[in-house]
Amino acid sequence: MRVVVQQTHFATALDAVCKGIAKDNTNATYGGVLLEATDGTLNLTSMNVTRSIRYRMSASVEEPGVALLPGTLLSKTVAKMPDMPITVETDGTSNVVTCGRSRLRLTSIDAERFGGFPEVDATSTITIPRGMFVSMASRAARCASKESMGREEFTAVHVQACDGRLMMHATDTYRMVEVASDASLGDFEAMLSATSMRDMCDMACSDEVEIGVSENQVRMSSGNVTYVSRVIEGRFPRFDAIVPSDCMTRVHIDTRELQDALGRVAGVAKANGKVEIAVGDDVMGLRAFAPDSGEAVESVSVEMDGPQNAINLSCQFMSEGLRLMGESTELRLVDSGKPAVMVSYGECDVTYILMPLR
């Protein structure tokens, strides 16, 4: 195989497919990137036991061929090469990557052990504008758990389209979020890996993102990128059943002002993770206390509807929730023992439920 590609395009493609290589990978085959050159096109593919990624790019193919090369090493080296044409030459035993005065020789990995890219016979599909997908999925995926804790649905983003509304839900049991937008996309429902959603936010490279789901696999594609992973099993909790039906106090806050105040008490709050919130007379007070650290107190002007109220919340999760909000946030409180709800309306509507600390 002999193929010539531009460094910037090759680096982008390698960065995308290397998301399919596990950091703790011990399998040489799963640590490789498969290069397939034919008819003016270079396909790059990576896969492991949970996901497969393919990136298609234009290239000057002087000699068609296939090679499986160490993905992480290739990606990191190409990223540091000068912005000029790169030549990749393989002859079955030797693999040489040349860019100007830079030259990289790589060991071959047996390409015959690399399985074929999975074909997904989708029974349900949805096409989402790229901007909407990135805005919604990036917010929802932040609230999913990194570990399953015996419940895989906690590592998922629940995607649902119905009645002219697109909704994405996620939870890690300590907080739960709904990100929603008006969109007539038909009916669709699936639970997708939060990791795959975050990856696709970075890789989406056309005006739309198409999601197709079969019985046990999901295919996400955008432009040159195709990402296949498995569907997350389990039943996602009903969001409307979690949201408190009663609300005693509504507090309207400038999001940035509250973020700044919360950031100033965060140093003390780290000791026990707790910030005490008290609202009354159009003022929100924030207090963090730790015997070994001291006390931090802040106050923020707000607009209130309802009586005085107070609650203890996780400083970290409250701060992360504010990063999902628009310019203005509405905080809804029932009492100190019920979940707090943060709501914001904008390019997408965000409802964030936060469990109280006792």
C-alpha positions in Angstrom: 0.0 0.0 0.0 1.2 3.5 -0.8 -1.1 6.5 0.0 -0.5 10.2 0.3 -2.7 12.3 2.7 -2.6 15.8 4.1 -1.3 15.9 7.7 -4.2 17.9 9.2 -6.9 15.6 7.8 -5.0 12.5 8.7 -4.4 13.7 12.3 -8.2 14.5 12.6 -9.1 11.0 11.3 -6.7 9.2 13.6 -7.8 11.3 16.7 -11.4 10.2 15.9 -10.9 6.5 15.5 -8.5 6.2 18.4 -11.4 6.9 20.7 -12.3 3.3 20.0 -9.0 2.1 21.6 -9.3 1.4 25.3 -6.6 3.1 27.5 -6.0 -0.2 29.4 -6.0 -2.3 26.2 -3.8 -5.4 26.3 -4.9 -6.8 22.9 -2.6 -5.8 20.1 -5.4 -6.2 17.5 -7.8 -3.9 19.5 -4.9 -1.4 19.9 -4.5 -1.0 16.2 -6.0 1.2 13.5 -6.9 -0.6 10.2 -6.0 1.4 7.1 -7.8 0.4 3.9 -6.8 2.3 0.8 -8.7 2.0 -2.4 -10.1 4.2 -5.3 -9.1 7.5 -3.9 -10.4 6.7 -0.4 -8.7 5.8 2.8 -10.8 4.2 5.5 -9.5 4.1 9.1 -11.1 1.7 11.5 -10.7 0.8 15.2 -12.7 -1.5 17.4 -12.9 -3.2 20.7 -15.4 -5.3 22.5 -17.9 -2.5 23.0 -17.5 -0.1 20.0 -16.3 0.3 16.5 -15.4 3.5 14.7 -14.8 4.1 11.0 -13.6 7.4 9.4 -13.6 7.8 5.6 -11.3 10.4 4.0 -10.1 11.3 0.6 -6.5 10.3 -0.3 -4.2 10.0 -3.2 -3.9 6.2 -3.5 -0.9 5.2 -5.5 -1.1 1.5 -4.5 -4.2 0.0 -2.8 -3.7 -2.1 0.2 -4.5 -2.9 3.9 -2.4 -2.4 7.0 -3.1 -2.7 10.7 -0.8 -0.3 12.6 -0.4 0.7 16.4 -3.1 3.3 16.7 -2.1 5.4 19.7 1.5 5.7 18.6 0.6 6.6 15.0 -2.0 9.2 16.1 0.4 10.9 18.6 3.2 11.0 16.1 1.2 12.3 13.1 -0.3 15.0 15.3 3.2 16.4 15.8 4.3 16.3 12.2 4.4 19.4 10.1 1.3 20.5 8.1 2.3 19.0 4.7 1.6 15.8 2.8 2.2 12.5 4.6 3.1 9.3 2.7 2.2 5.9 4.2 3.9 2.9 2.6 3.5 -0.7 3.6 4.7 -4.0 2.1 3.4 -6.5 4.6 6.5 -6.5 6.8 7.6 -2.8 6.9 5.4 0.2 7.5 6.9 3.6 7.0 5.2 7.0 7.6 7.0 10.0 6.0 6.3 13.7 6.3 9.0 16.1 5.2 12.1 15.2 7.2 10.0 13.1 9.7 10.1 9.4 9.3 8.3 6.8 11.4 8.7 3.0 11.0 6.0 0.9 12.7 5.7 -2.8 13.5 2.9 -4.6 11.6 -0.1 -6.2 13.4 -1.8 -9.2 11.8 -4.7 -7.6 10.0 -6.4 -11.0 9.4 -7.3 -11.1 13.1 -9.1 -7.8 12.8 -12.9 -8.5 12.4 -15.1 -6.8 9.8 -16.8 -3.5 10.6 -20.3 -4.4 12.1 -23.3 -3.8 9.9 -26.4 -2.6 11.8 -29.8 -3.5 10.4 -31.6 -0.6 12.1 -35.3 -1.0 12.9 -35.6 2.6 14.1 -33.8 5.7 13.0 -33.7 9.4 13.8 -31.9 12.3 12.2 -30.9 15.2 14.4 -29.4 18.6 13.3 -25.8 18.6 14.4 -26.0 21.7 16.5 -29.0 20.4 18.4 -27.4 17.0 19.0 -24.1 18.5 20.3 -25.9 21.0 22.6 -28.2 18.4 24.1 -26.0 15.3 24.2 -23.0 17.1 25.7 -25.3 18.4 28.5 -27.0 15.1 29.2 -23.9 12.9 29.0 -22.3 14.9 31.8 -24.8 13.6 34.3 -24.4 9.9 33.5 -22.4 7.6 35.8 -18.9 6.6 34.8 -19.5 3.1 36.4 -22.6 0.9 36.1 -23.0 0.2 39.9 -24.9 -2.9 38.7 -27.3 -0.8 36.7 -26.2 -0.2 33.2 -28.9 2.4 32.6 -27.0 4.8 34.9 -24.2 4.9 32.3 -26.6 5.7 29.5 -28.4 8.7 27.9 -32.0 7.9 27.3 -33.0 9.5 23.9 -36.7 9.9 23.2 -38.6 11.7 20.4 -42.4 12.0 20.5 -45.1 14.5 20.1 -42.8 17.1 18.4 -40.3 17.0 21.3 -36.8 15.6 21.5 -35.6 14.7 25.0 -32.4 13.3 26.5 -32.2 12.0 30.1 -29.3 10.9 32.3 -28.8 10.1 35.9 -26.1 8.8 38.3 -28.7 8.4 41.2 -27.5 11.6 42.9 -28.9 13.9 40.2 -30.9 13.6 37.1 -31.3 15.8 34.0 -33.7 16.3 31.2 -32.5 18.2 28.1 -35.4 18.9 25.7 -36.0 20.8 22.4 -38.9 21.2 20.1 -38.3 19.0 17.1 -40.6 17.1 14.8 -38.4 14.0 14.3 -41.0 11.2 14.5 -41.1 8.6 17.3 -37.9 7.1 18.6 -36.6 5.7 21.9 -33.3 4.1 22.9 -30.7 4.1 25.6 -27.2 4.9 24.3 -23.9 4.8 26.0 -23.0 8.2 27.5 -19.4 7.6 26.3 -20.5 7.1 22.7 -22.6 10.3 22.9 -19.7 12.3 24.2 -17.4 10.8 21.5 -20.0 11.6 18.8 -20.2 15.2 20.0 -16.5 15.6 19.2 -16.6 13.7 15.9 -19.8 14.9 14.2 -18.6 16.5 11.0 -21.7 17.2 8.9 -24.9 19.2 9.3 -26.8 16.1 10.8 -26.3 13.1 13.0 -28.2 10.0 12.2 -28.9 7.4 14.9 -30.1 3.9 13.9 -30.9 1.2 16.4 -31.3 -2.5 16.0 -32.2 -5.0 18.7 -28.7 -4.8 20.4 -26.6 -2.3 18.5 -26.7 1.4 17.7 -25.1 3.2 14.7 -24.4 6.9 14.8 -23.1 8.5 11.7 -22.3 12.1 10.6 -20.4 12.9 7.4 -17.3 10.7 7.2 -17.7 9.1 10.7 -19.6 6.0 11.6 -19.7 4.9 15.2 -21.2 1.5 16.3 -21.7 0.5 19.9 -24.1 -1.7 21.8 -27.5 -0.6 23.1 -27.6 -0.2 26.9 -30.1 -2.6 28.5 -32.4 -1.9 31.3 -35.3 0.4 32.0 -34.6 4.1 32.5 -36.4 5.7 35.5 -39.4 7.8 34.5 -38.3 11.4 34.7 -41.8 12.9 35.3 -42.1 10.6 38.3 -38.9 11.9 39.9 -39.7 15.7 39.5 -41.4 17.0 42.7 -45.0 17.8 41.9 -45.2 20.5 44.5 -43.1 23.6 44.7 -43.1 26.0 47.7 -40.4 28.5 46.6 -39.2 29.7 43.2 -35.9 31.6 43.0 -34.8 33.3 39.8 -31.0 33.8 39.6 -28.4 35.1 37.2 -26.5 31.9 36.4 -23.0 33.5 36.1 -23.4 35.4 39.4 -24.4 32.3 41.3 -21.5 30.3 39.7 -19.0 32.9 40.8 -20.4 32.9 44.4 -20.5 29.1 44.5 -16.9 29.0 43.3 -15.8 31.2 46.2 -17.2 28.9 48.8 -16.1 25.7 47.0 -12.7 25.6 48.7 -14.3 25.2 52.1 -17.1 23.0 50.8 -14.6 20.4 49.6 -14.1 19.2 53.1 -17.6 17.7 53.3 -19.0 18.5 49.9 -21.9 20.5 51.3 -23.1 24.0 50.7 -26.0 25.4 52.8 -28.5 27.4 50.8 -31.0 29.8 52.4 -33.3 32.1 50.5 -35.5 34.9 51.8 -36.2 38.6 51.2 -34.9 38.3 47.6 -31.5 37.2 48.8 -29.8 33.8 48.4 -27.3 33.0 51.1 -24.6 30.3 50.6 -22.5 28.9 53.5 -19.9 26.3 53.6 -18.3 25.2 56.9 -15.6 22.7 57.9 -14.0 22.5 61.3 -10.5 22.0 59.8 -10.9 24.7 57.1 -13.2 27.5 58.3 -16.3 29.1 57.0 -17.2 30.8 53.7 -20.3 32.9 53.3 -21.7 34.5 50.2 -25.0 36.2 49.2 -26.6 36.8 45.8 -29.6 39.0 44.9 -32.5 37.0 43.5 -36.2 37.3 42.6 -38.4 35.1 44.8 -41.9 33.7 44.6 -43.0 32.0 47.8 -41.8 31.7 51.4 -38.3 31.6 52.9 -36.7 28.2 52.4 -33.4 26.3 53.0 -31.7 23.2 51.8 -28.2 21.5 51.9 -26.9 20.6 48.5 -23.7 19.0 47.0 -21.4 21.9 46.0 -19.9 19.9 43.2 -23.2 18.7 41.7 -24.8 22.1 42.0 -21.8 23.7 40.2 -22.0 21.0 37.5 -25.7 21.7 37.1 -25.1 25.4 36.7 -22.8 24.7 33.8 -25.8 23.1 32.0 -27.9 26.2 32.4 -28.5 29.3 30.2 -28.0 32.9 31.3 -30.8 32.6 33.9 -31.7 29.8 36.2 -34.8 29.1 38.2 -34.3 27.1 41.5 -37.4 25.4 42.8 -37.5 24.3 46.4 -40.1 22.3 48.4 -38.3 21.8 51.7 -35.0 20.6 53.1 -35.9 16.9 52.6 -37.1 17.0 49.0 -35.1 17.3 45.8 -34.2 20.7 44.5 -34.9 21.4 40.8 -32.9 23.8 38.6 -34.6 24.9 35.3 -33.3 26.9 32.4 -34.8 27.8 29.0 -32.9 28.7 25.9 -31.5 26.9 22.8 -32.6 23.8 24.7 -34.6 23.5 27.9 -32.8 21.9 30.9 -34.4 20.5 34.0 -31.8 19.3 36.6 -32.9 17.4 39.8 -30.5 17.5 42.7 -30.9 15.3 45.8 -30.5 17.1 49.2 -27.8 16.4 51.7 -28.9 15.7 55.2 
